[in-house]
Amino acid sequence: MPKIQAGTVQEHREQQHTRLLSVARQLLITDGPRAVTPGAVAKLAGISRPAVYQYFDNGVALIEHVVLDDFEDSIESIDNAVDSATDAHTRAHAYVNNVINQAASGMHRTASALTGFPMPDSFNQEIAQLHLKQIEPFVRALRELGVNSHIEFALMGGLVETGVRLAEAGGDPQRIIDGICAQIEAALATKSPTAQ
């Protein structure tokens, strides 16, 4: 039986859980979702495969936990950045700044790694809801700045999505941020902000 390297059994379990997710995240990013199996995670984590099954039923469960955790971290980071802004303009800019820097740091790589990989419908639905929550501060700021058409929201969101891809590909985050914000400000120049 492996020696517990923690003050309590609960602490040990929490450490093991965190370690397994860290290894699964590494595998997902470097080798893709098909590489995330209990056996592969066990080998990299230095524990037995049966021990992995004490925490996760299969590789898909590992992937789900990794990606959902990363989404929650992303949303928390966005909310903290936007909450410190003083008006709709600065909230929109804070959102862009935060999301592009997240992409540049690799924070979105786990979700990107799932492109084209079949995941359970329940997971896809949860990710869709989290994505709406993720972009909600940006949508709310744009609405306050006078944007009220679905097409305009889609176009401005497309600017951010393109910026994310550029940042993930190694583009200069600050240049990307400045370019997106300049395009958004140009589009907003003819708008009348809604009453607060």
C-alpha positions as CSV (number, residue, x, y, z in Angstrom):
1,M,0.0,0.0,0.0
2,P,1.5,3.4,-1.0
3,K,2.6,5.6,1.8
4,I,0.3,8.7,2.4
5,Q,2.4,11.8,2.0
6,A,-0.2,14.1,3.6
7,G,-1.5,15.1,7.1
8,T,-4.8,13.2,6.6
9,V,-6.3,10.7,4.2
10,Q,-8.6,13.5,2.9
11,E,-5.6,15.7,2.1
12,H,-3.9,12.8,0.4
13,R,-7.0,12.2,-1.8
14,E,-7.1,15.9,-2.7
15,Q,-3.4,15.9,-3.6
16,Q,-3.9,12.8,-5.7
17,H,-6.9,14.2,-7.4
18,T,-5.0,17.4,-8.3
19,R,-2.0,15.4,-9.5
20,L,-4.1,13.2,-11.8
21,L,-5.8,16.2,-13.3
22,S,-2.4,17.9,-13.9
23,V,-1.1,14.8,-15.7
24,A,-4.3,14.5,-17.7
25,R,-4.0,18.2,-18.7
26,Q,-0.5,17.6,-19.9
27,L,-1.5,14.6,-21.9
28,L,-4.5,16.4,-23.4
29,I,-2.4,19.4,-24.6
30,T,0.6,17.5,-25.8
31,D,-0.9,14.3,-27.2
32,G,-4.6,14.9,-27.7
33,P,-7.7,13.5,-26.1
34,R,-7.2,9.9,-27.2
35,A,-4.0,9.8,-25.2
36,V,-5.9,10.5,-22.0
37,T,-6.5,7.1,-20.6
38,P,-6.4,5.8,-16.9
39,G,-3.3,3.7,-17.8
40,A,-1.4,6.6,-19.4
41,V,-2.3,9.0,-16.5
42,A,-1.3,6.3,-13.9
43,K,2.1,5.8,-15.6
44,L,2.9,9.5,-15.7
45,A,1.6,10.1,-12.2
46,G,3.6,7.2,-10.8
47,I,0.6,5.3,-9.4
48,S,-1.2,2.1,-10.2
49,R,-4.0,2.1,-12.8
50,P,-6.6,0.8,-10.2
51,A,-5.7,3.8,-8.1
52,V,-6.8,6.2,-10.9
53,Y,-10.2,4.4,-11.0
54,Q,-10.8,5.5,-7.4
55,Y,-11.1,9.0,-8.7
56,F,-12.2,8.8,-12.3
57,D,-14.3,6.2,-14.2
58,N,-12.4,6.6,-17.5
59,G,-10.4,8.9,-19.7
60,V,-13.5,10.9,-20.7
61,A,-14.2,11.7,-17.1
62,L,-10.6,12.9,-16.7
63,I,-11.0,15.1,-19.8
64,E,-14.3,16.5,-18.6
65,H,-12.9,17.5,-15.2
66,V,-9.8,19.1,-16.8
67,V,-11.7,21.2,-19.3
68,L,-14.5,22.2,-16.9
69,D,-11.9,23.3,-14.3
70,D,-10.1,25.4,-16.9
71,F,-13.4,27.0,-18.0
72,E,-14.2,27.9,-14.4
73,D,-10.8,29.4,-13.9
74,S,-11.2,31.4,-17.1
75,I,-14.6,32.7,-16.1
76,E,-13.3,33.7,-12.6
77,S,-10.3,35.5,-14.2
78,I,-12.6,37.4,-16.6
79,D,-15.1,38.4,-13.8
80,N,-12.3,39.7,-11.6
81,A,-10.9,41.8,-14.5
82,V,-14.2,43.2,-15.6
83,D,-15.4,43.9,-12.0
84,S,-12.5,46.2,-11.5
85,A,-13.5,48.4,-14.5
86,T,-15.4,51.6,-14.0
87,D,-17.7,51.8,-17.1
88,A,-18.8,49.9,-20.1
89,H,-15.9,51.0,-22.3
90,T,-13.3,49.9,-19.8
91,R,-15.2,46.7,-19.1
92,A,-15.2,45.8,-22.8
93,H,-11.5,46.6,-23.0
94,A,-10.8,44.6,-19.8
95,Y,-12.6,41.6,-21.2
96,V,-10.5,41.7,-24.4
97,N,-7.3,42.2,-22.5
98,N,-8.0,39.3,-20.2
99,V,-9.2,36.8,-22.8
100,I,-6.3,37.5,-25.2
101,N,-3.8,37.2,-22.4
102,Q,-5.4,33.9,-21.3
103,A,-5.0,32.6,-24.9
104,A,-1.4,33.7,-25.0
105,S,-0.7,31.9,-21.7
106,G,-2.2,28.7,-23.1
107,M,-5.2,28.7,-20.8
108,H,-7.6,27.7,-23.7
109,R,-5.4,24.8,-25.0
110,T,-7.4,22.0,-23.3
111,A,-10.7,23.1,-24.8
112,S,-9.0,23.6,-28.2
113,A,-7.5,20.1,-28.0
114,L,-11.1,18.6,-28.1
115,T,-11.8,20.0,-31.6
116,G,-13.4,17.2,-33.6
117,F,-13.3,14.8,-30.7
118,P,-16.6,13.2,-29.7
119,M,-17.6,14.0,-26.1
120,P,-20.9,13.2,-24.3
121,D,-23.9,15.4,-25.1
122,S,-24.2,16.4,-21.4
123,F,-20.6,17.7,-21.4
124,N,-21.1,19.6,-24.7
125,Q,-24.2,21.2,-23.2
126,E,-22.4,22.2,-20.0
127,I,-19.5,23.7,-22.1
128,A,-22.1,25.7,-24.2
129,Q,-23.6,27.1,-21.0
130,L,-20.1,28.0,-19.6
131,H,-19.2,29.7,-22.9
132,L,-22.3,31.9,-22.6
133,K,-21.3,32.7,-19.1
134,Q,-17.7,33.4,-20.3
135,I,-18.8,36.0,-22.9
136,E,-21.7,37.5,-20.9
137,P,-19.6,40.4,-19.4
138,F,-18.5,41.4,-23.0
139,V,-22.1,41.2,-24.3
140,R,-23.4,43.2,-21.4
141,A,-20.8,45.9,-21.9
142,L,-21.5,46.1,-25.6
143,R,-25.2,46.3,-25.0
144,E,-24.7,49.3,-22.6
145,L,-22.6,50.9,-25.3
146,G,-25.5,50.8,-27.8
147,V,-25.0,47.5,-29.6
148,N,-28.3,45.8,-30.0
149,S,-28.2,43.6,-33.2
150,H,-27.2,40.0,-33.3
151,I,-25.1,40.6,-36.3
152,E,-23.1,43.3,-34.5
153,F,-22.6,41.1,-31.5
154,A,-21.4,38.3,-33.7
155,L,-19.0,40.5,-35.6
156,M,-17.4,41.9,-32.5
157,G,-17.3,38.5,-30.9
158,G,-15.6,37.3,-34.1
159,L,-12.9,39.9,-33.6
160,V,-12.1,38.5,-30.2
161,E,-12.2,34.9,-31.4
162,T,-9.7,35.7,-34.2
163,G,-7.5,37.5,-31.6
164,V,-7.6,34.3,-29.5
165,R,-6.4,32.2,-32.4
166,L,-3.7,34.7,-33.2
167,A,-2.5,34.8,-29.6
168,E,-2.6,31.0,-29.3
169,A,-0.4,30.9,-32.5
170,G,2.2,33.1,-30.8
171,G,1.1,36.6,-31.9
172,D,2.0,39.6,-29.8
173,P,-0.8,39.8,-27.2
174,Q,-0.6,43.6,-26.8
175,R,-0.7,44.3,-30.5
176,I,-3.7,41.9,-30.8
177,I,-5.5,43.6,-27.9
178,D,-4.8,47.1,-29.3
179,G,-6.1,46.0,-32.7
180,I,-9.3,44.5,-31.4
181,C,-10.0,47.4,-29.1
182,A,-9.4,49.9,-32.0
183,Q,-11.8,48.0,-34.2
184,I,-14.5,47.9,-31.5
185,E,-14.1,51.6,-30.8
186,A,-14.5,52.4,-34.5
187,A,-17.7,50.3,-34.6
188,L,-19.0,52.0,-31.5
189,A,-18.3,55.5,-32.7
190,T,-21.8,55.9,-34.1
191,K,-23.6,54.3,-31.2
192,S,-25.5,55.9,-28.4
193,P,-24.9,54.3,-25.0
194,T,-27.9,53.0,-23.2
195,A,-29.0,54.6,-20.0
196,Q,-27.3,53.0,-16.9
